[in-house]
């Protein structure tokens, strides 16, 4: 059989980095790790073709070639996935869909011939055999969470890595915490499962042999979910990276309690980790308790961030407004925390009740769910009725973005970070980095609206932080992406978008909402954020 694996286009969100990628001459941030894993699980005698629509268009010739189309994505990809499924149906091409979207969109069987729910290691062989015999079922559901020792190497021959800004691998699935808004624990469970160190090294070797050099995102939703296992892995990565003369730098996602373990921080630094994403969510402790994010309470979040920065890792972070316990001052408190922390890349979103989560089930019982959601927590279209006045919430949210991504505030925050940042490993500069700097000078320093702020920032960096100049340029470029997004949100995300949604209200069926069992996905993983016939991110936002 000819299997056409299709990954949908990213909408313009924080994690697309669409406004930053052209500086580097890249087309997408990460390869679709889920589909690359699925490809390795398919029968060896099948012919495979992968189309990442972020890299190239899906053509009529692709559809003509295929015997079956296999799609994957998240809730945020829903509209593009439905359009692709419609194209396939018009041509009579059988379709299979998996990924987190299968747990979020309840009517997918109306659009796809076969829906896969669950992690793929134990599903694919049976699905493939049924497709060959013409007896495939409408729904395939995993019966258990498989051990990751059964996960194969990616089929990297299906893509060209040169089109991607970074690449990724997956080490674990699952998270031990219990955040109410998070779908990760529903999809992957609360007991982290990990790969063997030998598997991780094999994946690094594979990337190295494919001539990849640069950033590797370990896409786990919580890399330190099992600290004991991580401490067994890190020395092995360190030794491999040293023996190969440091071809890779790493970044990942973790819970904020990373800051409590000095030994673990040092081990990550020595292995080559230069960035970590934290789900901070809010400095309002009452809201953290409400959402059961207790690992962020009883501590100074500012001190936690600084300990990680001092250990040579940049902190990216997710923030949320819209919790029931948020006071009217939450917007000012968020801005103050973000500025003081020196978190340059602060991803602030509105709370969204993702289907299958504890939050969704609670709000459904309370009659506050409006619709299943869009997977985009930036567009001011809430899928639930908030406790705070809707217009106040939307205007307050937009005010956060406008304040933290004004050029002067952003560059001030980057400089504050650089003063706290003491890296051991610097990413090696490639030709694309120098081209990115040249494009930055033209677009931001010559043609940009904030030229004076840009040049002041570069001059101060060259004077005070010369050894971190490359990091500063990268953050200036990424800041451009956030500034463009902010303009779009504040132009199109009018507060009125939060009202008039009640026509979508979901009827209370008398139960607790969608079954937890239906929240499993096509193959694990997370960008998300990896592996469920899907990519590196969760259904909406990697905040934990």
C-alpha positions, 0 to 999 in steps of 0.5 A, a space after each residue: 500500500 501507498 501510505 500518505 502521512 499528512 501533517 496540517 499547517 500551524 495557525 499563527 500562535 506562540 508556538 508556530 514562530 511564523 514571524 521569526 522563521 523567515 529570519 533564519 530561512 526555515 519553513 517550520 519549527 519542528 518536524 512532526 515527530 508523531 507521524 515519523 514514529 507512525 511511519 516506522 511502525 507501518 509494515 516495511 513493505 508499504 511505500 510511505 510519503 510524508 507531507 508536512 504542509 508547513 513545509 510544502 503544499 499537499 498536491 493533487 499528485 500526492 493524493 493520486 499516489 496514495 492508497 490511504 491518507 493518515 493524518 494527525 494533529 491537535 485541537 488547534 489544527 481542527 479546521 485545516 484537518 477538516 479541510 484536508 479530510 474533505 479533499 481526500 473524501 472528494 477523491 475517494 481516498 480512505 482516511 485515518 486520523 489520530 492525535 489529540 484532536 481525536 479526543 477533542 472533536 467528538 464528530 470526527 467519525 463523520 469526517 474520517 473513515 477511521 479514527 485512532 484513539 490511544 498510543 500507537 505501538 500496540 495499534 498500528 499492526 492491526 490497523 495496517 492489516 485491516 486496511 490491507 484486507 479492506 476490513 478496517 474498523 471505524 474506531 481503534 482504541 488503545 487498551 493500555 499505556 504502552 512501555 516506551 521500550 517498544 517505540 522505534 526510531 523515527 523514519 527520518 528519511 521521509 523529511 529534509 531536516 534543513 527546512 526546520 529550525 530545530 528538531 526533537 526527540 521524546 524521552 518520556 510520557 506522562 506527568 505526576 501532577 494534577 493540574 485541573 486544566 491540563 489534558 496531558 494527565 488524561 492522555 498519558 497518565 500520571 505515572 511517567 514512562 521513560 525510554 531507556 538511555 540506550 534508546 535516547 542515544 540511538 536517536 541522537 546518533 540517528 540525528 547526527 548521522 543525518 547531519 543535524 547540528 544545533 537545537 534538539 527539543 526533548 518534547 516531554 511534557 514534564 522532563 523531570 516527571 521521574 527524577 531518578 530516571 532522568 539522573 540516570 539518563 543525563 550523564 549518558 547524554 553528557 558523555 555522548 555530547 562531549 565525545 561528539 564535540 557538542 553538536 547539540 544543545 537541548 531544551 525541554 519542558 519541566 515543572 517548576 520544582 526543577 529549581 529545588 534540585 541543585 544536582 539535577 540543574 547542574 547535570 542538565 547544564 553539563 549535558 548541554 541544556 540551555 533552555 527550559 519551558 515552565 508552566 508558571 501560570 500565575 503569581 496569584 496563589 489562590 488561582 494556583 490552588 484552585 487549579 490544583 497546581 500545588 507544586 507552584 505554591 509555597 515557594 517564591 516563583 521568582 527565586 525559582 526562575 532565577 536559580 534556573 537562569 543562574 545555572 545557565 538555562 533560559 526560562 520560557 514560561 506559560 501564563 494564564 488569566 481567566 481563573 475563577 480566583 483571579 482578582 481584578 489586579 491579576 493583569 498588573 500582577 502578571 506584568 510585574 512578575 514577567 518583567 521582574 523575572 526576566 522571562 523574555 519569552 512569556 507565553 500568556 494565554 486565556 484559560 481554555 477548558 479543553 475537552 476531557 480535562 477535570 476543568 471541562 467536566 467541572 464547568 460542564 456540571 456548572 452549566 458554563 461550557 459554551 463549546 468544545 474550544 478552538 485550541 487557541 488560547 490567544 484569540 479571545 474566544 473563551 469556550 466557557 463563561 468566566 467568573 470575571 466580566 468577559 469584557 474586563 477579562 479580554 481587555 485585561 489580557 490584551 493589556 498584558 500583551 501590549 505592555 510586556 511586548 512593547 519594544 522597550 519593555 521587552 528589551 529591558 526584560 531580555 537585558 535583565 535575563 542576560 545579567 542573570 544568565 551564565 551559560 556553559 554551552 553556547 549554541 554553535 553559530 551556523 550560516 543561517 544564524 549570520 543570515 538571521 542577524 543580517 535580516 534582523 538588522 534590515 527588518 528591525 534596525 532599518 525598516 522597523 518601527 522600533 529602530 531606536 530601541 533595537 539599536 540601543 538594545 544591541 549596543 548595550 548587549 555588546 557593551 555589557 554582555 558580549 559573550 551572550 550577543 548571539 543569544 540576544 540577537 536570537 531573542 530580538 528575533 523571537 521578540 519580533 514574532 511575539 510583537 506581531 502576534 500581539 498586534 494581531 490579537 489586539 486588532 482582531 481579538 475584540 472583547 465582543 468576541 467573548 460574548 454571544 457564544 451561548 448559542 454553542 452551549 453544550 447540553 448537560 447530559 447528566 454525566 461528567 462529560 467525555 469519558 476519560 478513556 477517550 482522552 488517549 491519543 494516537 501515539 504519545 508525545 507532545 510542539 507540543 506539546 510527541 508522538 500520537 500521529 501528532 507533534 510536540 504539543 498538547 491540544 492547546 498550550 504546553 503550560 502544565 
